[in-house]
Amino acid sequence: NVLVVLAKQHNNGEHSFYDLVGLGEGYLACDGQIIPIEWQRTSVEEPFVYTTQDGEPAVLGVGNSYIAVIDGSVEYQ
């Protein structure tokens, strides 16, 4: 399971910060497929909720998951 979370990055000169509260888009790579997803998080204390574009919960495969947060776009083939 690889989740790519797209989020806006801010930099104050010393540290980078990402907007990880609210709504956003991303991708889930699992079982040989890449699925566009949406993420939601109501506060920094709450967990992320991942759904497919039709609003169904995103189903992760058994095993470990890696979450990458990026500010930009993703290209894949």
C-alpha positions as CSV (number, residue, x, y, z in Angstrom):
1,N,0.0,0.0,0.0
2,V,1.4,3.3,-1.0
3,L,-0.7,6.4,-0.5
4,V,0.3,9.7,-2.1
5,V,-1.4,12.7,-0.4
6,L,-1.4,15.9,-2.3
7,A,-1.2,19.0,0.0
8,K,-0.1,22.6,-0.2
9,Q,3.4,23.2,1.3
10,H,4.4,26.3,3.1
11,N,7.9,27.3,4.2
12,N,8.8,29.8,6.9
13,G,12.5,29.8,6.1
14,E,13.4,27.2,8.6
15,H,10.6,24.6,8.4
16,S,8.2,23.2,5.9
17,F,4.6,22.8,6.7
18,Y,1.7,21.0,4.8
19,D,-2.0,21.8,4.9
20,L,-3.2,18.5,6.2
21,V,-6.6,19.5,7.6
22,G,-9.6,19.7,5.4
23,L,-10.1,18.0,2.0
24,G,-7.7,16.9,-0.7
25,E,-6.8,14.5,-3.4
26,G,-4.3,11.7,-3.8
27,Y,-3.6,8.2,-5.0
28,L,-3.6,4.7,-3.6
29,A,-1.3,2.2,-5.2
30,C,-2.3,-1.3,-4.1
31,D,-2.4,-4.8,-5.7
32,G,-1.0,-3.5,-9.0
33,Q,-3.5,-0.7,-9.4
34,I,-3.4,3.0,-8.9
35,I,-6.7,4.5,-7.7
36,P,-7.4,8.2,-7.4
37,I,-8.6,8.9,-3.9
38,E,-9.8,11.8,-1.8
39,W,-8.7,12.4,1.8
40,Q,-10.4,14.3,4.6
41,R,-9.2,15.3,8.1
42,T,-11.2,17.5,10.5
43,S,-8.3,18.4,12.8
44,V,-4.6,17.5,13.5
45,E,-5.9,15.2,16.3
46,E,-8.1,13.2,14.0
47,P,-7.0,10.4,11.6
48,F,-7.2,10.7,7.9
49,V,-10.3,9.3,6.1
50,Y,-9.6,8.0,2.6
51,T,-12.3,7.5,0.0
52,T,-12.5,6.6,-3.7
53,Q,-13.8,9.3,-6.0
54,D,-17.3,7.8,-5.8
55,G,-17.3,8.3,-2.0
56,E,-16.7,4.6,-1.0
57,P,-14.1,3.9,1.7
58,A,-10.7,3.2,0.1
59,V,-9.7,-0.4,0.9
60,L,-6.1,-1.0,1.7
61,G,-4.4,-4.3,1.2
62,V,-3.1,-6.5,4.0
63,G,0.4,-5.4,5.2
64,N,2.3,-2.2,5.8
65,S,1.4,1.1,4.3
66,Y,3.5,4.1,3.3
67,I,2.1,7.6,3.1
68,A,3.9,10.2,1.0
69,V,2.8,13.8,1.3
70,I,3.8,16.0,-1.7
71,D,3.0,19.4,-3.1
72,G,2.7,18.9,-6.8
73,S,1.3,16.5,-9.3
74,V,1.8,12.8,-9.9
75,E,2.4,11.1,-13.3
76,Y,2.2,7.4,-13.7
77,Q,1.9,4.8,-16.5
